[in-house]
Amino acid sequence: VNQPSAAGGFNQNLDPMDGKAYELGVRGDLGSSGAVEVTIYQTNLNNEIIPFEVAGSPGVTYSRNAGTSRHRGFEGTFSVADPTGLFRGDVTFTHTAAEFEDYEVDGEDLSGNKIPGVSPNRLQALARLSPQQLFGGAFAEVVATYMDEVPVNDENAAGTATPSYTIF
């Protein structure tokens, strides 16, 4: 990765990232045409690799290690399907609270700040039409995805998150 000193080669100041992840989920059918799945998760990381920029080098991304961080959240999916296979619909919601637990940069304590690049909330809806008896394996699909604002730096300064958006 790039080095703020502009020296070539690997950045010797970076340590490998490691962690432990835990996940628990349940899945079930709602009659013959519906299903639900709910999962909770937590990932504890040491030395998470965090991107940053240096004043005077805008647009150049460097990396450094954070002390410890935690990603905790849940995901739920509800699905319905026509027993003939003609129609399927899914709605998935994911919430992730990703924050630094122990992280200091240039004497500033960033513990408790949100981790850049992780959207706290994501919602996706999908509708699929599969008229296989008419067109073989052809299908048509419509997907809508909402993504909450995303922090873009580890300081979490006001006005430094991307705006939320929806894609169809």
N, C-alpha and C positions, 0 to 999 in steps of 0.2 A: 504494500500500500504506500501511498504518498507519505513523505516525511515533512513536517513543517520546516525543517532545516534545509530542505531541497536537496539533501544528499541522496545519492542513488541507492539501490538495493532495498532489502527488507527493512521494515520499521522494527528495530530491536526493542523499542519501548512497549510493544504490544505483547500481551500474554494471551494464551489460548482461553477461549470462553468455555466454561463447563457448567453443568447444572443437573437438576433433578426435576422430573415432571411427574405429576400425579393427575389421574383422570378417573372419573366415575360416571357411568351413564346407565340409563334405562331406555329400553325400546319396547314398544308395544303396538298391537293392532287395535284399531277402533272399528270393529266389524269387518266386513269383507272388502271395504273400499277405502279405509283410512288407516293411517299409522302416525305415531308420534315418537319422537326421540328427544331426550334431554340429557345433556352432559355438563358436568362441572369440571373445572380443571384449574391447576396451579402449576406454574413452572418457576423454580427458584434458580437464578443464574449468578455465577461468579464471573467477574471480568467481562461483562457484556460489552461487546464492541460497539461503540457509539460514534457516528459520523459528526464532524464539526468543520467549520471554516475558520481561517485565520484572517484577521483584518489585513488588508493589503493584497490578499489573494482571493478575491471574490470568485465564486464558481468552482474553486478547487476544493475537493472534499478530502479531509484527513480523517484518521480514526484514532480513538483512544479507548482505554478500558474504564468502565465504571466499576466500583467496588462490588456491590451486590444489587440485584434487582428482582422484582417479583411480577409475574404476569398471572392474573387470577381472573376467572370469568365463568360464563356459562353460555351454552348454545342450545337452542330448541328448534326443532323442525316438525312441522305438521304437513302431512302429505295425504292427498286424496287421489284416487284413480278409478276410472271406469273399469268394471270387471272385464270388458271386452278388449281393453288396451287402447281404446280410441283416444282417451283423454287422461292427462295426469297434471296435477297441480301441487306445488311445494311452496311453503313459506318458511324461511329460516331467519332467526334473529340471533345475533352474537353480541355479547357484551364482554369487553376485556378491560380490566383495570390494570394497566402496566405502569409501574412506577419504580423509581430508584429507592432502595432501602438505605444504602450507605454509599454516598458518592460525593466527592469534593473535587472542585476544579479551581486552581489558583487561589486557594483559601476560602472559596465560596461553597457553602454546604448546599448541595442540590438534592439531598435526601427528601423523599416525598414528592418530587416533581414527576410529571408524566414522561414516559419514554418516547422520544421522537420517532415518528414513522408508524405508530400504532394507533389505529382508529378505535376509540372507545366503543362505538356502536356501529353495527352493520345489519342491514335488513335486505333480504333478497326474496323476490317472488318469481316463480317460474310457472308458465302454462305451456303444456306440450300437447300437440295434436298429432296422432300417429295413425293415419288411415292406411295401415299396412295391407288390408285386404284389397284396397284400390290401387296403391302405388308401391307395393313391395316394402322396402325398408325406409321409404321416405318419411319425413316428419317435418313439422313446423313448430318452432319454439319462440316464445316471447319471454324475455327476462328483464326485470327491473331490479336495480341494485341501488340502495341508499347507503352512503358512507358518511359518517359523522366527521366533524373537523378533526384534523390530525396535527398534533404538535410537530413543529419542524426543527426545534432545537432543545437541548437539554436544560436550558435556563427557563423555559416556558414563559418568556417575556410576553407581555400583552401584545396582541396583534401579530403573533408569529406562528399562528396555526393556519393550515390550509382551510378554506371554507368547506362546509359540507357540500355534497353533491349527489345527484341522482343520475343514473345511466339507464336508458331503455334500449 
